Amino acid sequence: MAEPELVAECVAAMKEVVDIPVTVKTRIGIDDQDSYEFLTRFVSLVSEKAGCEQFTIHARKAWLSGLSPKENREIPPLDYPRAYQIKKDFPHLQIAVNGGVKTLEESLEHLKHLDGVMIGREAYQNPYILAQVYQLIFGLVYSSEKAQAGCGRDVSIH
Ligand SMILES: Cc1cc2nc3c(=O)[nH]c(=O)nc-3n(C[C@H](O)[C@H](O)[C@H](O)COP(=O)(O)O)c2cc1C
């Protein structure tokens, strides 16, 4: 994230050799580089220079100096509105949120603002959560006007 130009180069190189979408997962910041402008510069460079159209935003920053990977999944506070704002500022991109989502009800709330939700630990700590994905998430979507217009939603398991 500290080197968006390099990320853009990597994404462009990957896009050249695969036929599937190349997506990028990012935090909202690293260490003291945690302004909204830092995040928008990253998204803007990687989307414009490399043509990346799908981002998953883990809605907390990472303390690279000082916290372990495990602590970095728990200690930095979650800031979902920051991910929502990215969708507002880049409406043409597919934006999913990740981090701390434990229920499908929460997922539905996020889907009011975003295109997708990525569920990590809860999917393996409580796999039964997945049993109702089709009914609660896609069931609602398929009966909505938005779905008929071809707009998708996504819940991915990492
Ligand atoms: C054991 C484990 C391994 C992970 N490995 C990766 C990884 O290789 N790449 C990545 O972007 N995130 C990785 N993550 C982070 C998760 O994708 C996710 O961003 C994080 O757990 C927060 O989402 P959650 O609260 O839904 O679990 C890992 C998480 C765990 C628990």
Ligand as a Chemical Component Dictionary entry (heavy atoms), coordinates in Angstrom:
data_LIG
# 
_chem_comp.id                   LIG 
_chem_comp.type                 NON-POLYMER 
_chem_comp.pdbx_formal_charge   0 
_chem_comp.three_letter_code    LIG 
# 
loop_
_chem_comp_atom.comp_id 
_chem_comp_atom.atom_id 
_chem_comp_atom.alt_atom_id 
_chem_comp_atom.type_symbol 
_chem_comp_atom.charge 
_chem_comp_atom.model_Cartn_x 
_chem_comp_atom.model_Cartn_y 
_chem_comp_atom.model_Cartn_z 
_chem_comp_atom.pdbx_ordinal 
LIG C1  C1  C 0 -5.224  -17.519 9.397  1  
LIG C2  C2  C 0 -5.455  -16.297 8.560  2  
LIG C3  C3  C 0 -4.719  -16.121 7.391  3  
LIG C4  C4  C 0 -4.900  -14.970 6.600  4  
LIG N1  N1  N 0 -4.184  -14.826 5.444  5  
LIG C5  C5  C 0 -4.423  -13.744 4.653  6  
LIG C6  C6  C 0 -3.747  -13.592 3.406  7  
LIG O1  O1  O 0 -2.934  -14.413 2.995  8  
LIG N2  N2  N 0 -4.012  -12.489 2.669  9  
LIG C7  C7  C 0 -4.921  -11.551 3.083  10 
LIG O2  O2  O 0 -5.146  -10.558 2.383  11 
LIG N3  N3  N 0 -5.563  -11.669 4.260  12 
LIG C8  C8  C 0 -5.336  -12.736 5.032  13 
LIG N4  N4  N 0 -5.992  -12.860 6.223  14 
LIG C9  C9  C 0 -6.873  -11.784 6.663  15 
LIG C10 C10 C 0 -8.300  -12.061 6.271  16 
LIG O3  O3  O 0 -8.449  -12.178 4.869  17 
LIG C11 C11 C 0 -9.195  -10.912 6.711  18 
LIG O4  O4  O 0 -8.780  -9.722  6.077  19 
LIG C12 C12 C 0 -9.158  -10.701 8.205  20 
LIG O5  O5  O 0 -9.230  -11.927 8.895  21 
LIG C13 C13 C 0 -10.298 -9.779  8.638  22 
LIG O6  O6  O 0 -11.536 -10.315 8.239  23 
LIG P1  P1  P 0 -12.459 -11.120 9.267  24 
LIG O7  O7  O 0 -12.651 -10.232 10.474 25 
LIG O8  O8  O 0 -13.718 -11.398 8.533  26 
LIG O9  O9  O 0 -11.695 -12.367 9.619  27 
LIG C14 C14 C 0 -5.833  -13.989 7.006  28 
LIG C15 C15 C 0 -6.577  -14.187 8.190  29 
LIG C16 C16 C 0 -6.386  -15.319 8.966  30 
LIG C17 C17 C 0 -7.205  -15.476 10.224 31 
# 
loop_
_chem_comp_bond.comp_id 
_chem_comp_bond.atom_id_1 
_chem_comp_bond.atom_id_2 
_chem_comp_bond.value_order 
_chem_comp_bond.pdbx_ordinal 
LIG C1  C2  SING 1  
LIG C2  C3  SING 2  
LIG C2  C16 DOUB 3  
LIG C3  C4  DOUB 4  
LIG C4  N1  SING 5  
LIG C4  C14 SING 6  
LIG N1  C5  DOUB 7  
LIG C5  C6  SING 8  
LIG C5  C8  SING 9  
LIG C6  O1  DOUB 10 
LIG C6  N2  SING 11 
LIG N2  C7  SING 12 
LIG C7  O2  DOUB 13 
LIG C7  N3  SING 14 
LIG N3  C8  DOUB 15 
LIG C8  N4  SING 16 
LIG N4  C9  SING 17 
LIG N4  C14 SING 18 
LIG C9  C10 SING 19 
LIG C10 O3  SING 20 
LIG C10 C11 SING 21 
LIG C11 O4  SING 22 
LIG C11 C12 SING 23 
LIG C12 O5  SING 24 
LIG C12 C13 SING 25 
LIG C13 O6  SING 26 
LIG O6  P1  SING 27 
LIG P1  O7  DOUB 28 
LIG P1  O8  SING 29 
LIG P1  O9  SING 30 
LIG C14 C15 DOUB 31 
LIG C15 C16 SING 32 
LIG C16 C17 SING 33 
# 
